């Protein structure tokens, strides 16, 4: 029973870390997609690269800006949660 509680609590924390890490990139991709889609609808330009390039540029920029946050979050999760479980503490 106790092992199941530890497993599910660790799984819950890991999923929350995944949500926190992916949130900046996914929100910027959504915002860029909506902006480009609105621009395309208003101007009737249906160019495929027009949707791809701005989204990719925004995602790469946000990824570059949030790499430190992502790394710190993952390292903290591993050091605080997973490594003690592996060691057995």
CNS distance restraints for C-alpha pairs under 8 A (distance, minus, plus):
assign (resid   1 and name CA) (resid   5 and name CA) 6.45 0.50 0.50
assign (resid   2 and name CA) (resid   6 and name CA) 6.29 0.50 0.50
assign (resid   3 and name CA) (resid   7 and name CA) 6.06 0.50 0.50
assign (resid   4 and name CA) (resid   8 and name CA) 6.06 0.50 0.50
assign (resid   5 and name CA) (resid   9 and name CA) 5.97 0.50 0.50
assign (resid   6 and name CA) (resid  10 and name CA) 6.03 0.50 0.50
assign (resid   7 and name CA) (resid  11 and name CA) 6.09 0.50 0.50
assign (resid   8 and name CA) (resid  12 and name CA) 6.00 0.50 0.50
assign (resid   9 and name CA) (resid  13 and name CA) 6.20 0.50 0.50
assign (resid  10 and name CA) (resid  14 and name CA) 6.04 0.50 0.50
assign (resid  10 and name CA) (resid  81 and name CA) 7.26 0.50 0.50
assign (resid  10 and name CA) (resid  82 and name CA) 7.89 0.50 0.50
assign (resid  11 and name CA) (resid  15 and name CA) 6.15 0.50 0.50
assign (resid  12 and name CA) (resid  16 and name CA) 6.23 0.50 0.50
assign (resid  13 and name CA) (resid  17 and name CA) 6.18 0.50 0.50
assign (resid  14 and name CA) (resid  18 and name CA) 6.23 0.50 0.50
assign (resid  14 and name CA) (resid  77 and name CA) 7.65 0.50 0.50
assign (resid  15 and name CA) (resid  19 and name CA) 6.25 0.50 0.50
assign (resid  16 and name CA) (resid  20 and name CA) 6.21 0.50 0.50
assign (resid  17 and name CA) (resid  21 and name CA) 6.09 0.50 0.50
assign (resid  17 and name CA) (resid  73 and name CA) 7.08 0.50 0.50
assign (resid  17 and name CA) (resid  74 and name CA) 7.22 0.50 0.50
assign (resid  17 and name CA) (resid  77 and name CA) 7.60 0.50 0.50
assign (resid  18 and name CA) (resid  22 and name CA) 6.09 0.50 0.50
assign (resid  19 and name CA) (resid  23 and name CA) 5.85 0.50 0.50
assign (resid  20 and name CA) (resid  24 and name CA) 7.81 0.50 0.50
assign (resid  21 and name CA) (resid  69 and name CA) 7.88 0.50 0.50
assign (resid  21 and name CA) (resid  70 and name CA) 5.46 0.50 0.50
assign (resid  21 and name CA) (resid  73 and name CA) 7.54 0.50 0.50
assign (resid  22 and name CA) (resid  26 and name CA) 6.04 0.50 0.50
assign (resid  23 and name CA) (resid  27 and name CA) 5.89 0.50 0.50
assign (resid  24 and name CA) (resid  28 and name CA) 6.22 0.50 0.50
assign (resid  24 and name CA) (resid  62 and name CA) 7.01 0.50 0.50
assign (resid  24 and name CA) (resid  63 and name CA) 7.97 0.50 0.50
assign (resid  24 and name CA) (resid  66 and name CA) 7.61 0.50 0.50
assign (resid  25 and name CA) (resid  29 and name CA) 6.12 0.50 0.50
assign (resid  25 and name CA) (resid  59 and name CA) 5.80 0.50 0.50
assign (resid  25 and name CA) (resid  62 and name CA) 6.17 0.50 0.50
assign (resid  25 and name CA) (resid  63 and name CA) 6.43 0.50 0.50
assign (resid  26 and name CA) (resid  30 and name CA) 6.09 0.50 0.50
assign (resid  27 and name CA) (resid  31 and name CA) 6.12 0.50 0.50
assign (resid  28 and name CA) (resid  32 and name CA) 5.94 0.50 0.50
assign (resid  28 and name CA) (resid  58 and name CA) 6.71 0.50 0.50
assign (resid  28 and name CA) (resid  59 and name CA) 6.60 0.50 0.50
assign (resid  28 and name CA) (resid  62 and name CA) 7.42 0.50 0.50
assign (resid  29 and name CA) (resid  33 and name CA) 5.94 0.50 0.50
assign (resid  29 and name CA) (resid  55 and name CA) 5.86 0.50 0.50
assign (resid  29 and name CA) (resid  58 and name CA) 6.98 0.50 0.50
assign (resid  29 and name CA) (resid  59 and name CA) 6.16 0.50 0.50
assign (resid  30 and name CA) (resid  34 and name CA) 6.11 0.50 0.50
assign (resid  31 and name CA) (resid  35 and name CA) 6.12 0.50 0.50
assign (resid  32 and name CA) (resid  36 and name CA) 6.07 0.50 0.50
assign (resid  32 and name CA) (resid  54 and name CA) 7.00 0.50 0.50
assign (resid  32 and name CA) (resid  55 and name CA) 5.56 0.50 0.50
assign (resid  32 and name CA) (resid  58 and name CA) 7.09 0.50 0.50
assign (resid  33 and name CA) (resid  37 and name CA) 5.87 0.50 0.50
assign (resid  33 and name CA) (resid  51 and name CA) 6.88 0.50 0.50
assign (resid  33 and name CA) (resid  55 and name CA) 6.41 0.50 0.50
assign (resid  34 and name CA) (resid  38 and name CA) 5.98 0.50 0.50
assign (resid  35 and name CA) (resid  39 and name CA) 6.16 0.50 0.50
assign (resid  36 and name CA) (resid  40 and name CA) 6.06 0.50 0.50
assign (resid  36 and name CA) (resid  50 and name CA) 7.43 0.50 0.50
assign (resid  36 and name CA) (resid  51 and name CA) 6.06 0.50 0.50
assign (resid  36 and name CA) (resid  54 and name CA) 7.82 0.50 0.50
assign (resid  37 and name CA) (resid  41 and name CA) 6.09 0.50 0.50
assign (resid  37 and name CA) (resid  51 and name CA) 7.34 0.50 0.50
assign (resid  38 and name CA) (resid  42 and name CA) 6.12 0.50 0.50
assign (resid  39 and name CA) (resid  43 and name CA) 6.12 0.50 0.50
assign (resid  40 and name CA) (resid  44 and name CA) 5.37 0.50 0.50
assign (resid  40 and name CA) (resid  45 and name CA) 5.09 0.50 0.50
assign (resid  40 and name CA) (resid  46 and name CA) 6.26 0.50 0.50
assign (resid  41 and name CA) (resid  45 and name CA) 7.26 0.50 0.50
assign (resid  46 and name CA) (resid  50 and name CA) 7.85 0.50 0.50
assign (resid  47 and name CA) (resid  51 and name CA) 7.33 0.50 0.50
assign (resid  48 and name CA) (resid  52 and name CA) 6.69 0.50 0.50
assign (resid  49 and name CA) (resid  53 and name CA) 5.83 0.50 0.50
assign (resid  50 and name CA) (resid  54 and name CA) 6.83 0.50 0.50
assign (resid  51 and name CA) (resid  55 and name CA) 6.48 0.50 0.50
assign (resid  52 and name CA) (resid  56 and name CA) 6.05 0.50 0.50
assign (resid  53 and name CA) (resid  57 and name CA) 6.08 0.50 0.50
assign (resid  54 and name CA) (resid  58 and name CA) 6.07 0.50 0.50
assign (resid  55 and name CA) (resid  59 and name CA) 6.08 0.50 0.50
assign (resid  56 and name CA) (resid  60 and name CA) 6.08 0.50 0.50
assign (resid  57 and name CA) (resid  61 and name CA) 6.11 0.50 0.50
assign (resid  58 and name CA) (resid  62 and name CA) 6.14 0.50 0.50
assign (resid  59 and name CA) (resid  63 and name CA) 5.93 0.50 0.50
assign (resid  60 and name CA) (resid  64 and name CA) 6.06 0.50 0.50
assign (resid  61 and name CA) (resid  65 and name CA) 6.19 0.50 0.50
assign (resid  62 and name CA) (resid  66 and name CA) 5.92 0.50 0.50
assign (resid  63 and name CA) (resid  67 and name CA) 5.82 0.50 0.50
assign (resid  66 and name CA) (resid  70 and name CA) 6.23 0.50 0.50
assign (resid  67 and name CA) (resid  71 and name CA) 6.04 0.50 0.50
assign (resid  68 and name CA) (resid  72 and name CA) 6.07 0.50 0.50
assign (resid  69 and name CA) (resid  73 and name CA) 6.08 0.50 0.50
assign (resid  70 and name CA) (resid  74 and name CA) 6.20 0.50 0.50
assign (resid  71 and name CA) (resid  75 and name CA) 6.01 0.50 0.50
assign (resid  72 and name CA) (resid  76 and name CA) 5.97 0.50 0.50
assign (resid  73 and name CA) (resid  77 and name CA) 6.22 0.50 0.50
assign (resid  74 and name CA) (resid  78 and name CA) 6.21 0.50 0.50
assign (resid  75 and name CA) (resid  79 and name CA) 5.99 0.50 0.50
assign (resid  76 and name CA) (resid  80 and name CA) 5.73 0.50 0.50
assign (resid  76 and name CA) (resid  81 and name CA) 7.94 0.50 0.50
assign (resid  77 and name CA) (resid  81 and name CA) 5.50 0.50 0.50
assign (resid  77 and name CA) (resid  82 and name CA) 6.85 0.50 0.50
assign (resid  78 and name CA) (resid  82 and name CA) 4.78 0.50 0.50
assign (resid  78 and name CA) (resid  83 and name CA) 5.84 0.50 0.50
assign (resid  79 and name CA) (resid  83 and name CA) 5.45 0.50 0.50
assign (resid  79 and name CA) (resid  84 and name CA) 7.31 0.50 0.50
assign (resid  80 and name CA) (resid  84 and name CA) 6.88 0.50 0.50
assign (resid  81 and name CA) (resid  85 and name CA) 6.56 0.50 0.50
assign (resid  82 and name CA) (resid  86 and name CA) 6.18 0.50 0.50
assign (resid  83 and name CA) (resid  87 and name CA) 6.08 0.50 0.50
assign (resid  84 and name CA) (resid  88 and name CA) 5.89 0.50 0.50
assign (resid  84 and name CA) (resid  89 and name CA) 5.09 0.50 0.50
assign (resid  85 and name CA) (resid  89 and name CA) 5.99 0.50 0.50
